[in-house]
Amino acid sequence: MSMNTMNPKIDAFLDKAKQWQAEFERLRMILLDSPLTEELKWGVPCYTFHESNVVLMHGFKEYCALLFIKGALLNDVHSILIQQTENVQAGRQIRFTNVQKIVEMEAILKAYIYEAIEVEKAGLKVILNKNPVLRFPEEFQNKLDENSSLKTAFEALTPGRQRAYNLYFSEPKQSKTRELRIEKCIPLILNRKGLND
């Protein structure tokens, strides 16, 4: 097993990482022990195979993760891949909250990395559902059911604008916050405008 070349941009990323630094360094060693090339993309370490993105490392408040770009195609024999939200179609994460977990899972992680490389070699693609059925939060569905002009205006929006609203409305955990967001956006929708127009 040959260690791959370390990218100085990733050294700089790790030097600046306030949280998850030890976890990232451990994951990096595992990733470099594979045929992947280390790059910095979207401000995070990304590992590529023949210029195709395979896996990236990223950190959040509660956890850090390996994100397999085509994770939906992996076998996931250990049931450890997580779909971040129901709107994510291809990518899957393996999450960590401490270095110990990474050390324990090293052999499994390597198996997943090699499988992800095989997926790339085989040229497999995730077939994306171009128009996924949107599941609206109950608060918004009720408004659409009560107000036919709102429903007509919303249906006239492009699928991208509809998705943007749906994500924005679905985000808050509390119903009250969802209600407030919906109320604020009704005039925009009635004017046939997108969330960011």
N, C-alpha and C positions, 0 to 999 in steps of 0.2 A: 504494500500500500504506500503510494507516494503522497507526501503532503503537497498540496497545491500552493501556488504562490499567494502570499498574503498581500492584499491590496491596501496601500497606505491610507486610502480614503476610509477604509473600515477601521483602521487603527484610530484615526481621528474621531470617527463616530463613537467608538468604544470609550475613548478618553473623555468625551463629553457626556456619555450616558450616566446620568445621576442614579437612575434606578435600573435594576436588572443587569448591571455591568458584569458581575460574576457569571450570571446565567448566559448572557450573550457570548461571553468568552468561551464558555464550555460548549455551547451550541456551535460556535464558529469552528472549534477544533474538530468536532464531529463532521461538520459540513466540508471542511477542507480535506478531510480524509476520504474524499470521494472525487470522481472526475469532474466535479462542478467548478466553474470559474466564479471567483468572488468579485462582485461589482457593487457600486452604490447607486441605487435607483429609487426615486421617490423619497430620497433622504434616508433610506434604510438599507441594510445589507441585503443584497439580492444575489442568488446563486443561479447561474445559467449553464445550460448545456447546448453547445453549438449556437449560441446567441438566443436561445429560447429561455424565458424565465421559468425556473422550476420551483424554487422555494425562496421565501424571504423571512427575515427575522424582524419582529416588531414588538414594541412594548406598549402596554396600556397601564392604567393605574393599578388594576387588580391582578394583572398577570402579564407575562411576556409569552410570545408564541412563535412557532414556525408556521408559516402559511404556505401550504402547497397550492400552487397556482391552479393545477388541475386535480386537486384533491378528490373531487367527486368521482374520478376514474380509478382511484386506488381501492384495493380490496378491503382495507381497514379491518384486518383479522382480529385486532385487539380492541376494536370499538373505541378508539381514542380521538378520531377526527371529529372536529366540531364545525358545524355550519354556523357562521357568525349570526346571520339573521336569515329568515326564510326567503329574503330577496337575493341572497348570494347564491348563484347557481353553480359556479365551478370551484372556487377556492374552499379549502378546508384547513382549519387550524389544529395544532396540538399545543395545548396551553401548559404553562409551568409557573409555579410560584416560588420555587427554590431550586438551588443547584443539585441537591441530593436527588430529587426526582429525575433530573436530566441524566445524572450518573447512573441511576438504576435502570433507566430506559435506553441507555446508549445503543445496545444491540438492536432493539426494536426500531429506534429512530433511524439507524443505518439501513435497516431493511426497507423502511418506508422511503428513504431517500433514493435507494437503488431502484425500487419499484417506480418511483416518479421519473427517474432517468429512463427506465425501460418504456414507460408511457410516451416519453418524448421521442425516443429512438424509433418507436413504432409509428410515430406521427399521429397518435390518437388525439381527437379533439372532443371537447365537451360540447354537446349539442345544446345550445342555449335556446330556451323558450323565448322567442322574440316578444311575444305578448303574454307574459305570465298573467294569470287571473289575479286581479288585485283583491286582497281581502281588506276591506275598510274597517277602521275601528267603529265599534257600535255607534258611538256618538255622531260620526259623520254619516254612516248609513241611515240613521234615523232622520237626519237633516235632508238627505237626498229623497227619502221616502215621503217626507212631509211637504217638500217644496219642489214642485215639478219644474219651475224655471231654473232652479239651482241645478237640478239633475240634467236638464237639457244643456245648460251652459257647461257643466262639467264634462259631459259626454262629447261636447264639441272641441274640447281641448285635445292637444296631441297626446299620444300615449306617454311620452316623456314627461310632460307637464302633469299628467294625472299621477304618474308614479312619484314625482317629486312631492306633490301634495300629500299623497298617501303615506310616504315615508315621514314627512314632517308631522302629520297628524298622529301617526302610530308611535312616534318616538317617546313621548312622555309616559311615565308609568301611572300617573294619576289622571283619573277621568276629568277632574276639574281643569287641569292644564290642557288636556286634549280639547275640551270644550272651548277654552279661551282661544286656542290656536285656530280652531275651526271658525269661530265667530269673527275673528280678525281677518280671515281669508275669504269669507263669503263675498264681500264686495269685489274682490279681485276676480274670483271665479265668475261672478255675474257679468263682469266686464270682459270675460274671456281672456283673462291675463294669467300667465304662469306665476309661480311663487317668486321667481327672480326677475320678472319682466319690468 
